[in-house]
Structures are given as structure tokens and as C-alpha cells.
């Protein structure tokens, strides 16, 4: 059986600064019809900045959708037609006040493919140099340096709950151990 879902009709419900919401009427593989709610997102980057002492530069910020302060790796949305490498350097500087001498694109992954097309590009950043931070006016961020081993323990014990951060830390640890 071919599991492809053919789109019959698309209706846009909302268009905002960060995302668009659409309803797709689809024909299912068995010939029946259904509706899919889809969040369109322009894509994003996430960066795992690692200093010379193997600390990860992380950010703590309040996330309204989950009503919690979360500890995360720096990340941000791509601008229209923006190169992911440029976006990664920009977001790293905006959120942490660091520039990276070496930025390595590790992988791309879908954040929530059950309802969104958001693709995130994951980077490792080395050779960090302090620079002037330029955070967005509506972002209130606290920067924290955490040893990568401690950050992994924080994932294991539930202190880190953000999926991109979990993926980024796991892949970074694998990279540093020569397993990636």
C-alpha cells in the first residue's frame, strides 16, 4: 500500500510573524478523506556552543506556551531566504554574546512532523569569542555556562525538557567522543 496522502484542497486559517496555519483536505491511502491541520514554519537553527573548557553556553528563558523557564541551547527562526550558516552566527551572537570561529553544520531534523513542517538545522560552535550581544527586544534571556557532562545529567534527570536541546547535547557529546 502506498502511504502517500494526496492534497485535495488547502485553506489558510492564520498567517503571523512566526508561522502560518492551514487546513489540508487529503485523500488517504485507502481512498477515504480526512483533514490535516498543518503549521507552516520557515525553519530554524539551533547551536551548541562549546567553549575551550567543554562548557556549553546555554540560555534560560520563559516559554509562554508551556508556562515555564526552560534551559535551552541558543536557537532561532530563519529569515526569508536566509542562509542557515548566517542565521546560526546571528542567533549565537544575539542570544549569547559570542561569535564562533568554527561553526559545523551537523544535521537537519524535523521538530514536530505530526503537525508542522519546521526543519531545524543543528550546529556545533567552537572557538568562541565574546562580542556585543544584540538580543531581540522581546527576548529576556539569561546566559549560563554548563559543563557538557552536567548538561547531559540534567537531561537524564528531567531538568532539561526542550527537545532541540536534548538532541543537540546528545549529538555534541557523540561528536566530542568521535562517534559522529
DAPE-V192627 format. One record per residue. N is the residue number from 1. RES is the residue in one letter. PHI is phi in whole degrees, 0 to 359 (999 if undefined). Layout:
n=N res=RES phi=PHI
n=N res=RES phi=PHI
This chain:
n=1 res=X phi=999
n=2 res=X phi=277
n=3 res=X phi=270
n=4 res=X phi=293
n=5 res=X phi=250
n=6 res=X phi=278
n=7 res=X phi=279
n=8 res=X phi=266
n=9 res=X phi=207
n=10 res=X phi=233
n=11 res=X phi=229
n=12 res=X phi=277
n=13 res=X phi=259
n=14 res=X phi=208
n=15 res=X phi=223
n=16 res=X phi=235
n=17 res=X phi=292
n=18 res=X phi=256
n=19 res=X phi=207
n=20 res=X phi=235
n=21 res=X phi=241
n=22 res=X phi=227
n=23 res=X phi=249
n=24 res=X phi=251
n=25 res=X phi=272
n=26 res=X phi=233
n=27 res=X phi=261
n=28 res=X phi=282
n=29 res=X phi=303
n=30 res=X phi=270
n=31 res=X phi=93
n=32 res=X phi=281
n=33 res=X phi=244
n=34 res=X phi=207
n=35 res=X phi=240
n=36 res=X phi=240
n=37 res=X phi=268
n=38 res=X phi=233
n=39 res=X phi=266
n=40 res=X phi=269
n=41 res=X phi=227
n=42 res=X phi=288
n=43 res=X phi=104
n=44 res=X phi=207
n=45 res=X phi=235
n=46 res=X phi=224
n=47 res=X phi=233
n=48 res=X phi=253
n=49 res=X phi=276
n=50 res=X phi=241
n=51 res=X phi=275
n=52 res=X phi=296
n=53 res=X phi=263
n=54 res=X phi=63
n=55 res=X phi=268
n=56 res=X phi=264
n=57 res=X phi=274
n=58 res=X phi=239
n=59 res=X phi=233
n=60 res=X phi=248
n=61 res=X phi=208
n=62 res=X phi=282
n=63 res=X phi=246
n=64 res=X phi=303
n=65 res=X phi=303
n=66 res=X phi=252
n=67 res=X phi=55
n=68 res=X phi=216
n=69 res=X phi=277
n=70 res=X phi=239
n=71 res=X phi=262
n=72 res=X phi=221
n=73 res=X phi=279
n=74 res=X phi=299
n=75 res=X phi=200
n=76 res=X phi=184
n=77 res=X phi=279
n=78 res=X phi=290
n=79 res=X phi=278
n=80 res=X phi=302
n=81 res=X phi=59
n=82 res=X phi=278
n=83 res=X phi=290
n=84 res=X phi=297
n=85 res=X phi=294
n=86 res=X phi=294
n=87 res=X phi=298
n=88 res=X phi=298
n=89 res=X phi=295
n=90 res=X phi=297
n=91 res=X phi=294
n=92 res=X phi=300
n=93 res=X phi=294
n=94 res=X phi=301
n=95 res=X phi=269
n=96 res=X phi=238
n=97 res=X phi=81
n=98 res=X phi=242
n=99 res=X phi=249
n=100 res=X phi=251
n=101 res=X phi=288
n=102 res=X phi=231
n=103 res=X phi=237
n=104 res=X phi=245
n=105 res=X phi=281
n=106 res=X phi=265
n=107 res=X phi=194
n=108 res=X phi=243
n=109 res=X phi=211
n=110 res=X phi=271
n=111 res=X phi=283
n=112 res=X phi=211
n=113 res=X phi=293
n=114 res=X phi=289
n=115 res=X phi=213
n=116 res=X phi=222
n=117 res=X phi=263
n=118 res=X phi=300
n=119 res=X phi=248
n=120 res=X phi=248
n=121 res=X phi=258
n=122 res=X phi=259
n=123 res=X phi=234
n=124 res=X phi=253
n=125 res=X phi=236
n=126 res=X phi=232
n=127 res=X phi=63
n=128 res=X phi=285
n=129 res=X phi=234
n=130 res=X phi=291
n=131 res=X phi=214
n=132 res=X phi=286
n=133 res=X phi=283
n=134 res=X phi=227
n=135 res=X phi=296
n=136 res=X phi=298
n=137 res=X phi=299
n=138 res=X phi=261
n=139 res=X phi=254
n=140 res=X phi=240
n=141 res=X phi=233
n=142 res=X phi=247
n=143 res=X phi=276
n=144 res=X phi=221
n=145 res=X phi=259
n=146 res=X phi=227
n=147 res=X phi=304
n=148 res=X phi=302
n=149 res=X phi=296
n=150 res=X phi=294
n=151 res=X phi=299
n=152 res=X phi=295
n=153 res=X phi=297
n=154 res=X phi=295
n=155 res=X phi=293
n=156 res=X phi=300
n=157 res=X phi=265
n=158 res=X phi=85
n=159 res=X phi=286
n=160 res=X phi=256
n=161 res=X phi=244
n=162 res=X phi=280
n=163 res=X phi=297
n=164 res=X phi=296
n=165 res=X phi=290
n=166 res=X phi=299
n=167 res=X phi=299
n=168 res=X phi=300
n=169 res=X phi=293
n=170 res=X phi=298
n=171 res=X phi=294
n=172 res=X phi=297
n=173 res=X phi=299
n=174 res=X phi=299
n=175 res=X phi=297
n=176 res=X phi=295
n=177 res=X phi=270
n=178 res=X phi=75
n=179 res=X phi=263
n=180 res=X phi=234
